[in-house]
Amino acid sequence: MSGDIELTTPLTPRAIGPLCAGQQVRLTGAVFAARDAAHKRMAAHLLMGQPLPVDLRGQVIYYVGPTPPPPGRAMGSAGPTTSARMDPYTPALLEAGLAGMIGKGSRSAEVVSAITRHGAVYFAALGGLGALLSRHITAAEVVVWEDLGTEAVRRLEVRDFPLVVAVDSRGNDVYATARFPYRQD
């Protein structure tokens, strides 16, 4: 779409820094797909001082549990999962170098603070559009923890994946600011 900011993974501070909450972006490149169970395992690795099985530096994690692909497609429906479920694990992953996250819904104050501290970004994908979003996924492969099924960590290739900057690297949060015009105090 015209006017969208085009980003390519891996993300750099130079790419993330100018982003502002509310801006529309199109993301192209590799992202990791991971949900609750994978986050719990990653956090356990970090807690025990073990290296993560994937290098998260500069990477983006999409909170998604994909469905099986129809013929000729890389992935079936791929709508975002509620991000708050990953909040207990997110600060540690940001500390490990994670640069961005994709999901839906607001994040805790602790996560927003960690995003700011590490110069990261949180993108929102529109829930309910899983079939449409999957058309922007050109390849998918399990990279670790296949035993988790749909929650295994996958490497996805995305092209022009439509997103909105929900929390920018300065802590501006569309979920907090967008509510004010609708309040009836």
Phi, psi and omega in degrees: 000144179295136178093344177289147175275131180264126179238148177233137177276154357290152180279143178244159175304326180295324179282322184283319187310313182284348183296142179237141178308133180099343180289147176266137179230163172235119184257133178230140177128199182270137171225156175262139173259126180203144179235200188311304186297319178293321178297319179299317179294318179298317180298321178296318177301313182295319180298325180273003179076017180268149177290151176287150180287349175229143179277115184270355184301119179077003186267168179239136173250130176259121178281093186212143172241092188290157174264163180302146182284141170286164180307133177084003182239154179283333186201150174279203181309135187220059179279155182290149175265154178301119187291330184302334179293338179266355184305321180298336185259341190297315180304320180293323179289324175296320177299328180279001175111358178305131184259334183203158178224149176234130178193205175222149178091167184286164179246158180291161177301323179297319179290317178301319177297318179293323176301314179296313182300324184257005178062039183260189180212147175240123179257146173255135170251148183285120176293152179087358181245030185305319181293320179292316181298325182297338179291344178266001178259116186262343179203151179208135176212142175288131179250337179197151175061052178302333180298345180276359178062236181294345179264005175299154176283125179242151171258120180250145168255124180243152178225122179053042182290119186281126182219165173237137175289112182269318175227120180272177186292350177261001177090005175291130192232113181297332180291333178274315185280329183290341181285331187301318180297342185257359180289148179233073182285000000 
